[in-house]
Amino acid sequence: MKSGILKRLSLSVFGAVLAGSVFTGAAMSGELIVYTAVEPEELAGFAKAFEAKNPDIKIKWVRDSTGIMTAKLLAEGKNTKADIVWGLAATSLLLLKDAGILEPYAPKGVEKLNPLFVDGDKPPSWVGQRAWIASVCVNTAEAKAKNLPIPKSWADLTKPVYKGYIVMPNPASSGTGYLDVSSWIQMWGEEKAWKFMDGLHQNIGIYTHSGSKPCKMAGKGEFPIGVSFAYKGAQLKAKGAPVLTIAPSEGVGWELESFGLVKGAKNAAAAKKLADWSVTKETNVIYNEAYAVVAYPGVAKPVKFFPPDIGKKMIKNDFLWAAKNRKRILAEWTKRYDGKSAPKKK
Amino acid sequence: MSAPDISGATGLEPPGSKALRRLRALKAESWIMLAGILAIFAALLAFLALPLYALLKKSVEDDKGEFVGLINFQEYFSSAGLVNSISNSLTIAFLTMIISCTLAFTFAYGLTRTCMPFKRMFRAIATIPILAPSLLPAISLVYLFGNQGVIKGLLFGESIYGPIGIMIAMVFYIFPHVMMIMVTALSTTDARLYEAADALGTRPMRVFFTITIPGAIYGIVSAAVVAFTLTITDFGVPKVIGGQYNVLATDIYKQVVGQQNFSMGAVVGLVLLIPAAFSFMIDRHVQKKQVALLSARAVPFHPKPHKLRDAGLLAFCILMSVFLIGILGMAAFASLATFWPYDLSLSLVHYDFDKVDPNGWSSFYNSLKMAGFTAVIGVTIIFLGAYMVEKGQNFPKLRGLFHMLAIVPMAVPGLVLGLAYVFFFSRPENPLSVFYSTMAILVVCTIVHFYTVSHLTMLTALKQIDKEFESVSSSLKVPFYRTMFRVHVPICLPAISEVMMYLFVNAMTTVSAVVFLYSPDTKLAAITVLNLDDVGDTAEAAAMSMVIVATSITVRVAHGLLMRGLNARHSAWRE
């Protein structure tokens, strides 16, 4: 009964029709319905770049956090209105593949991508686009004012000095939150990882809905330390926020933003065009504007304000494991930390 | 004038023929009346009763739609986290009720029972919160009392993220509703009681507790009920500032949007419906009693100057106004500060919504459209409905039933109504499912959600019109609809304008009723505020809230000007 909250995600026809029909934007020809978890401020740029090459297609974004997009797609099942799922965690796409929602398709030129970024099946059900990497955003001005040492490792974050100063995304709604939890368990094993999270929980101010919010809060000094991802920290720094982006020494979790075509999509032709466009070298150059690790080899240039050694710290990530254990881990996490604590006193 | 009665001639009356005969006896215009009542009645049935039934049904089904009895409820009550939310919700609602009622009573006392200056201004200030979505005070509190908050010292180290934040934001949000009821309660008093007390040399304290409080007690109970219901059912405030403090309203959202667990969402919805329906019944009961309170011989009360009292209440009203304006002002400043808290130069960067959200400004235009439709269509239906209840000649039972149904929406929290709509309209076998994920369903849901208050306002206006009009026009053989258009509509214009403004402003600010129902094409501004806050774009969320506030203010000013014009034109008639 304890898994009550995280009860089996509904795959029923009813649930599917129900949630699916939320988006009966009725795909007229030329309108491509894209489900995504990409940061909202990037979406307009991607649509513009793609539509410039494909003027007959108009992208309609349906955007939410990774966890919510995943739950939505699983609930909608084969009746989803999405033509393509684009920019969602590979772990989530593995779940969708298992549920039989994805249509295998080899985009033109996919063979040029780093094979580690692409589903092993031929043709692949999902194709990775770029990696987003866990990082800790630290507000240097606030740290100085509050006399906080700059944390160097995950273990540092459990020190009592940081009590109430840390924010982290809720892994049930945020893909970034889940990749953190999954990476800790993969690095340290269940027992040690949960013990670490118990300690971290003592220092958490609040858990947020999305993965970018902790870093934005750190940027404003609302909470000086935000467990988030590298791109957000670098972007805020570039905008002038006193944010230092840190890759903890034990290693950092990461995820692949990936896409997969939807079986029985109304606008399959346009979806394929987006898939083909997404693996080109040109598009990978766009990916690289914000993300340091992209699927097309040789494209990536270092991104300003990223932690310099972050590539070396990326853990050996087992997506299959992360996907298989997702439901169990989230149920356990929710039971332990969601709503059980009063807000921390400063 | 009646149609020839032939049924009696056969001598063999089939059962129910009495009713048939009565129907045949109707005039043509009565048929129109019947058709009208039936149409509106059917609409309320389809858009209120049936969706609620669908919600009830869903709560006893599993994910596949099979009947499973009370298993979902069992699961709910065995989950410690979820049950915890019930006590959290009740605690918050109870404390907010006490605090807001105390503040609102004092404020209203100042407005009605003292000779302090600036009463009109204070009254206008007190209604500010109505113009904003409930997310606004929560966002504003983060800037005021958050860890970078300008006056966070006032919290003595307590965190604003949690029960304290929820309560402060709630007191702001519900203040006008509670205050207005208190003003009404304190205005209807009989000055003769005070004169008698004065003549007997009763001490002021005693007067207060034996005359003032008992005289206003029904209003106070009513205000308390409204405060409790609004607090327990609001979703925006705890979502933004609740932190880890879970309440029923956020649980529904988490279950439905976060887990896509619709059955459990239905269960939480029903749990939330219980306190709301319960307090609604208390309110109905109290209101019935209140009617006989004022006798025809009552003398209106006029406060006499009293230096100490007047100064004290003036100070209180100033403080309260500072609180209300401060919250709004903080949100305005937050939306304009270039990069809080490091670069406080003012700029409009945060108003460039298209940069941070794919639905940015278009969601605002959607809101305008939705609010416009809601106001125009809503006022038409509500006027016709109220007209038939109040001025209809036949079918008293049907009219009574319709009136009862029209009162129900007040007891249904927006979140629950919205969820019920999801269950009812998404079923493909339902012919009404064509509405699903359209603008129309948002309009319908919003009209139903705010039906009761509008209906009652309209009813009051119609009651003031003499029944003579109907009898005169009927004897002149003028059909009722012509009289309605020529007499009732013009006389009711102030009420019509009032209801339109009420519907428009509420449609602009509501989140709870529509959060499950919008589609990418019909996303609304208030939803965008929620999404922006979710991803941490707090300044942009504040900016969008300010756009909503500005729109509401514009509409209210337009309403004020219209009223002034109308009053000038109709003053001759009113005298």
Interface residues (C-beta under 8 A of the other chain):
Chain A: M1 K2 G4 I5 L6 K7 R8 L9 S10 L11 S12 V13 F14 G15 V17 L18 A19 S21 V22 F23 T24 G25 E39 P40 E41 L43 A44 A47 K60 W61 V62 R63 S65 G67 I68 A71 K72 L74 A75 A141 G164 A172 S173 G205 I206 Y207 T208 H209 S210 S212 K213 P214 C215 K216 M217 K220 G221 E222 F223 K239 G240 A241 P242 T334 K335 D338 G339 K340 S341 A342 P343 K344 K345 K346
Chain B: D62 D63 K64 G65 E75 Y76 S78 S79 G81 L82 N84 S85 V142 G146 N147 Q148 G157 E158 S159 Y161 G162 G243 Q244 Y245 N246 Q255 V257 G258 Q259 Q260 N261 F262 S263 M264 F339 W340 P341 Y342 D343 D354 K355 V356 D357 P358 V422 F423 S426 R427 P428 S433 Y436 S437 L517 Y518 S519 P520 D521 N531 D534 V535 G536 D537 T538
